[in-house]
Structure formats: structure tokens, C-alpha cells
């Protein structure tokens, strides 16, 4: 037996997930010491707030999915292949970025799954664009991870 999810239920789940992500990043920001990492977590938290606002506005009929930007994304596939560290007060910058990349991967998968059950084409396309946004965040977090975990040396 399948459950036909309503558009309202689907959007409510997405809004809730974005809110949870915002609080996750703000809580993680409170744990880390490095001010640059704190700034990055504040940035990604604001991105999650922006996503939540978009979804709330979309739900209220303010605009359609075409209002989101599209961009090409490079998927380094680090989050899929490197074990996620535990969150502790001793967490280092590279570990923070790895945790964030895993969270963004899960958000990407969440939107891809929702797009697979969306019955209306416009909603499906909007969810695919949200998935793309999350993949773009994953790309940034993996980039920061690689540059923090494996810094460039003077030898090349």
C-alpha cells in the first residue's frame, strides 16, 4: 500500500529539514574554536535559512521553482568514501568540513527521494533544484575539507 503524499506534507518535511540543518550548523559552530570555521558554519547556516525561506515562500505561492539559480557542481565524492568523525569539543577544522559535507550529501539524497515521489512536474523540478543546491553546498564543504586536511606545501 502506498501513501500519496500531499504537496503540503512534502513542503512541510522540506521546511522542517532546512530548519533542523540550520540549528545543526549553529550548534556545531558553538563547539568549534577556529574563527574561520565558525564563519563558514555561519555561512552555511544562513544558506539553510535561505532554503527554508524559499520553501515557505514557495508553499505560500509567492513564486515557482524557476526562481532558483542553477549551476554546475563538481562532486568529489569524499563524503561517500571517508568515515565521518564524531562531534567532540576537540574536533578539528577538517573534521567539521567532513561532517558538513556528509550532512549536505544526506540533504541532497532527501530532496532526490522527495522528487521521486512528487506527483506534480513543477514540484518535482523544484525538488531537483533543491537537491542541486545541497550538492553545491557539499562541493564547497568537500573543497574546504581537502584544502584543510591536505594543505598545499611549498614543494608543490
C-alpha positions as CSV (number, residue, x, y, z in Angstrom):
1,X,0.0,0.0,0.0
2,X,1.4,3.4,-1.0
3,X,0.8,6.7,0.6
4,X,0.1,9.6,-1.7
5,X,2.0,12.4,-0.1
6,X,0.4,15.8,-0.5
7,X,2.3,18.8,-1.7
8,X,1.8,20.5,1.6
9,X,3.2,17.5,3.5
10,X,6.2,17.3,1.2
11,X,7.0,21.0,1.6
12,X,6.5,20.8,5.4
13,X,9.0,18.0,5.5
14,X,11.5,20.0,3.5
15,X,11.0,23.2,5.6
16,X,11.5,21.2,8.8
17,X,14.7,19.6,7.4
18,X,16.1,23.0,6.5
19,X,15.3,24.4,9.9
20,X,17.0,21.3,11.5
21,X,20.0,21.8,9.3
22,X,20.3,25.5,10.4
23,X,20.2,24.5,14.1
24,X,22.7,21.7,13.5
25,X,25.2,24.1,12.0
26,X,24.7,26.7,14.7
27,X,25.2,24.1,17.4
28,X,28.4,22.9,15.6
29,X,29.5,26.5,15.3
30,X,29.3,26.8,19.1
31,X,31.6,23.8,19.6
32,X,34.5,24.8,17.2
33,X,37.2,27.2,18.2
34,X,38.7,28.3,14.8
35,X,37.1,31.6,13.8
36,X,37.3,30.8,10.1
37,X,35.4,27.6,10.6
38,X,32.9,29.4,12.7
39,X,32.4,31.9,9.8
40,X,32.0,29.0,7.4
41,X,29.4,27.3,9.6
42,X,27.5,30.7,9.9
43,X,27.5,31.0,6.1
44,X,26.1,27.5,5.5
45,X,23.6,28.1,8.3
46,X,22.4,31.2,6.5
47,X,22.2,29.1,3.3
48,X,19.9,26.7,5.1
49,X,17.8,29.7,6.4
50,X,17.6,30.9,2.8
51,X,16.4,27.5,1.6
52,X,13.8,27.4,4.4
53,X,12.5,30.9,3.3
54,X,12.4,29.8,-0.3
55,X,10.3,26.7,0.6
56,X,8.0,28.7,2.9
57,X,7.5,31.3,0.1
58,X,7.0,28.6,-2.5
59,X,4.4,26.9,-0.2
60,X,2.5,30.2,0.1
61,X,2.5,30.6,-3.7
62,X,4.9,33.6,-4.0
63,X,6.9,32.1,-6.9
64,X,7.7,29.0,-8.8
65,X,10.8,26.8,-8.9
66,X,12.3,28.8,-11.8
67,X,13.4,31.5,-9.3
68,X,16.3,29.3,-8.2
69,X,19.6,29.5,-9.8
70,X,21.3,26.5,-11.5
71,X,25.0,25.9,-11.5
72,X,27.3,23.1,-12.4
73,X,28.6,21.1,-9.5
74,X,31.8,19.1,-9.1
75,X,31.1,16.0,-6.9
76,X,34.3,15.0,-5.3
77,X,32.5,12.0,-3.6
78,X,34.5,12.5,-0.4
79,X,31.6,12.3,2.0
80,X,30.7,8.9,0.5
81,X,34.1,7.5,0.9
82,X,35.6,8.9,4.1
83,X,34.4,7.8,7.5
84,X,32.5,10.6,9.3
85,X,34.2,11.7,12.6
86,X,32.3,12.1,15.9
87,X,31.5,15.6,17.0
88,X,33.5,16.4,20.1
89,X,34.9,19.5,21.7
90,X,38.3,18.5,20.2
91,X,37.0,18.4,16.6
92,X,39.4,19.9,14.1
93,X,38.6,22.1,11.1
94,X,38.9,19.3,8.5
95,X,36.6,17.1,10.5
96,X,34.0,19.9,10.7
97,X,34.0,20.2,6.9
98,X,33.7,16.4,6.5
99,X,30.7,16.3,8.8
100,X,29.1,19.2,6.9
101,X,29.8,17.5,3.6
102,X,28.1,14.4,4.8
103,X,25.1,16.4,6.1
104,X,24.8,18.1,2.7
105,X,25.0,14.7,1.0
106,X,22.1,13.5,3.1
107,X,20.2,16.7,2.3
108,X,20.8,16.0,-1.4
109,X,19.5,12.5,-1.1
110,X,16.5,13.7,0.9
111,X,15.5,16.0,-2.0
112,X,16.2,13.4,-4.6
113,X,13.9,11.0,-2.7
114,X,11.2,13.5,-2.4
115,X,11.4,14.4,-6.1
116,X,10.9,10.7,-6.8
117,X,7.5,10.7,-5.0
118,X,6.3,14.1,-6.2
119,X,3.3,13.8,-8.4
120,X,3.3,17.2,-10.0
121,X,6.1,18.0,-12.5
122,X,6.6,21.6,-11.2
123,X,7.1,20.3,-7.6
124,X,9.4,17.5,-8.9
125,X,11.6,20.1,-10.8
126,X,11.7,22.4,-7.7
127,X,12.9,19.5,-5.5
128,X,15.5,18.5,-8.1
129,X,16.8,22.1,-7.9
130,X,16.9,22.0,-4.1
131,X,18.9,18.8,-4.5
132,X,21.3,20.7,-6.7
133,X,21.6,23.4,-4.1
134,X,22.5,20.8,-1.5
135,X,25.0,19.2,-3.8
136,X,26.6,22.7,-4.4
137,X,27.0,23.0,-0.6
138,X,28.5,19.5,-0.5
139,X,31.0,20.6,-3.1
140,X,32.1,23.6,-1.1
141,X,32.4,21.6,2.1
142,X,34.5,18.9,0.4
143,X,36.7,21.6,-1.2
144,X,37.3,23.1,2.3
145,X,37.9,19.7,3.7
146,X,40.5,18.8,1.1
147,X,42.3,22.1,1.5
148,X,42.3,21.9,5.3
149,X,43.1,18.2,5.6
150,X,45.7,18.2,2.8
151,X,47.2,21.8,2.6
152,X,49.4,22.7,-0.2
153,X,53.1,22.7,0.7
154,X,55.9,24.8,-0.7
155,X,57.2,21.8,-2.5
156,X,54.1,21.6,-4.8
